[in-house]
Amino acid sequence: MTSNTLLQPTEIIHLSGISWQTYENLLTELSASRRLRLTYNRGTLEIMVPSPEHESYKKIVGRFVETLAEELEVRIQPLGSTTFKRPELSGAEPDECFYIKNVKFIKGKKRINLQQDPPPDLVVEIDITSSSKNRFQVYADMGVPEIWRYDGNDFSINVLENQKYISVERSLAFPNLPLTEISNFLEQVGEKDYLELVKEFRQWVKSQI
């Protein structure tokens, strides 16, 4: 097993040569410390400690998704950072995730099994100190149709085509709104009060309907 620390060593570590059983054991052992976020992909394990900045963007983008659903009267089921796994291959804990088109298939379920259940319709990834593009392959393995990604500067909508994600202008989940405008709201995080920013986003959504 070899390790290679990237960027800020107190926040993210990459390990290679990790067995699936070791990943499963770590999930169990670290269950009491859910500040740690684990991503497994074909023997490579990423362990991340999210920063306050990361959590702030994660929360606001998740709230934007819920606001969109409220105003458009779309049923959703948010599952936060639920651990999703493809046994022996990959596992990940999204920053935020939502069932939208497939919400009816997981209604009332306390456990999600990707061998039987559909993946989330929408995943949110915040990349302040790491690159979620390394996790795109994991989500492609799971069949996640759409990823919203923000790296501190750019917001992008990525949809799955032929097992690869491509950047697009329109969301699959909310196709009738120009959601790349979300970038303008994210630039104001830290400058404006949280609820004030949510209120302004809600007003914008209403103006687009």
C-alpha positions in Angstrom: 0.0 0.0 0.0 1.4 3.4 -0.9 0.2 6.9 -0.1 0.4 10.2 -1.7 -0.9 13.4 0.0 -2.3 16.0 -2.3 -2.9 19.7 -1.7 -3.6 20.4 2.0 -2.4 17.3 3.9 -4.8 18.0 6.8 -7.8 17.8 4.5 -7.2 15.1 1.8 -5.2 11.9 1.5 -5.0 9.5 -1.4 -4.1 5.8 -0.8 -3.5 3.2 -3.5 -3.6 -0.6 -3.3 -6.6 -0.7 -1.0 -8.8 -3.8 -1.1 -12.6 -3.6 -1.1 -12.7 -5.3 2.3 -10.4 -2.6 3.8 -12.7 0.1 2.4 -15.7 -1.7 4.0 -13.9 -2.0 7.3 -13.0 1.7 7.3 -16.6 2.7 6.6 -17.6 0.6 9.7 -14.7 1.8 11.9 -15.1 5.5 11.0 -18.9 5.5 11.2 -18.8 7.5 14.4 -16.7 10.2 12.8 -18.7 11.3 9.7 -16.6 14.4 9.2 -14.5 12.0 7.1 -15.6 11.5 3.6 -14.4 8.3 1.8 -14.3 7.6 -2.0 -13.2 4.3 -3.4 -12.4 3.6 -7.0 -10.8 0.4 -8.2 -8.3 0.1 -5.4 -7.7 3.8 -4.8 -9.1 5.4 -1.7 -9.6 9.1 -1.0 -10.1 10.3 2.5 -11.2 13.9 2.9 -12.0 16.2 5.9 -14.3 18.9 4.5 -13.4 22.5 5.3 -16.0 25.0 6.6 -15.8 26.7 3.2 -16.6 23.4 1.5 -19.6 22.8 3.8 -20.9 26.3 3.2 -21.1 25.8 -0.5 -22.4 22.3 -0.2 -25.3 23.6 2.0 -26.2 26.5 -0.2 -26.3 24.4 -3.5 -28.4 21.8 -1.7 -30.8 24.5 -0.6 -30.9 25.8 -4.2 -32.0 22.4 -5.4 -34.7 22.2 -2.7 -35.9 25.7 -3.6 -36.1 24.8 -7.3 -38.2 21.8 -6.4 -40.5 23.8 -4.2 -41.1 26.5 -6.7 -41.5 24.1 -9.6 -43.6 21.7 -7.5 -41.3 18.8 -8.3 -41.2 15.9 -5.9 -37.7 15.2 -4.6 -36.0 13.0 -1.9 -32.7 14.5 -0.5 -30.3 11.9 0.8 -27.4 14.1 1.7 -24.0 12.3 1.9 -25.4 8.8 1.8 -22.8 6.1 1.0 -23.5 4.5 -2.4 -21.5 1.4 -3.4 -20.9 -0.9 -6.4 -19.4 -3.9 -4.5 -15.8 -4.7 -5.3 -15.6 -1.7 -7.7 -16.4 1.7 -6.3 -18.1 3.6 -3.4 -18.7 7.3 -2.8 -20.4 9.7 -0.4 -21.7 12.7 -2.5 -21.7 16.2 -0.9 -25.4 16.2 -1.6 -27.7 14.0 -3.7 -31.3 13.9 -4.7 -33.8 11.5 -6.1 -36.1 13.3 -8.5 -37.4 11.3 -11.5 -36.8 8.1 -9.6 -38.1 9.2 -6.3 -41.0 6.8 -6.4 -38.7 3.8 -6.5 -36.9 4.6 -3.2 -40.0 5.9 -1.3 -39.9 4.5 2.2 -36.6 2.7 1.9 -34.1 2.8 4.7 -31.3 1.3 2.6 -30.4 1.8 -1.0 -28.9 -1.1 -2.9 -27.6 -0.1 -6.4 -27.9 -3.7 -7.5 -31.6 -3.3 -7.2 -32.4 0.4 -6.9 -31.6 3.3 -9.2 -28.8 5.7 -8.4 -29.6 9.3 -7.3 -30.8 11.5 -10.2 -28.6 14.4 -9.1 -25.3 14.6 -7.3 -23.7 17.8 -6.0 -19.9 18.0 -5.8 -18.0 20.9 -4.2 -14.3 21.1 -5.2 -12.6 23.7 -3.0 -9.6 21.5 -2.0 -9.9 18.5 -4.2 -11.1 17.4 -7.7 -14.3 15.5 -7.9 -13.4 14.7 -11.5 -11.6 11.8 -10.0 -14.9 10.7 -8.6 -16.8 11.1 -11.9 -15.8 7.6 -12.9 -17.3 6.3 -9.6 -20.6 8.0 -10.4 -20.5 6.8 -14.0 -20.1 3.3 -12.7 -23.2 3.8 -10.6 -25.1 5.4 -13.5 -25.7 8.8 -11.9 -27.2 10.8 -14.8 -26.3 14.3 -13.6 -23.6 16.0 -11.5 -23.5 19.7 -10.4 -20.0 20.7 -9.7 -18.6 23.9 -8.2 -14.8 24.5 -7.7 -14.9 27.9 -6.0 -14.9 29.7 -9.3 -17.0 27.9 -11.9 -20.3 26.1 -11.6 -21.0 23.4 -14.2 -23.8 21.0 -15.1 -22.5 17.6 -16.2 -24.6 14.8 -17.7 -23.7 11.2 -18.4 -23.4 10.2 -22.0 -21.7 6.9 -23.1 -20.2 6.4 -19.7 -18.6 9.8 -19.6 -19.7 13.2 -18.2 -20.0 16.2 -20.5 -20.6 19.8 -19.5 -24.0 21.1 -20.7 -26.1 24.3 -20.4 -29.4 22.7 -19.4 -30.1 20.4 -16.4 -31.8 17.1 -16.9 -33.6 17.5 -13.5 -34.8 21.1 -14.2 -34.5 21.5 -18.0 -36.6 24.7 -18.4 -34.4 27.1 -16.4 -30.9 28.6 -17.2 -29.3 27.1 -14.1 -25.8 28.1 -15.1 -26.9 31.4 -13.5 -26.3 29.6 -10.2 -22.7 30.6 -10.5 -23.7 34.3 -10.0 -25.3 33.4 -6.7 -22.4 31.3 -5.5 -20.1 34.2 -6.0 -22.0 36.0 -3.3 -21.5 33.3 -0.6 -19.8 34.8 2.4 -20.8 38.3 1.3 -24.5 37.9 1.9 -26.4 36.4 4.7 -27.4 32.7 4.0 -31.1 33.2 4.1 -30.9 36.4 2.2 -29.1 34.6 -0.6 -31.7 31.8 -0.6 -34.5 34.4 -0.8 -32.8 36.1 -3.8 -32.4 32.8 -5.5 -36.1 32.0 -4.9 -37.1 35.3 -6.4 -35.0 34.6 -9.4 -36.5 31.2 -9.9 -40.0 32.7 -9.7 -39.0 35.3 -12.3 -38.0 32.5 -14.7 -41.2 30.4 -14.3 
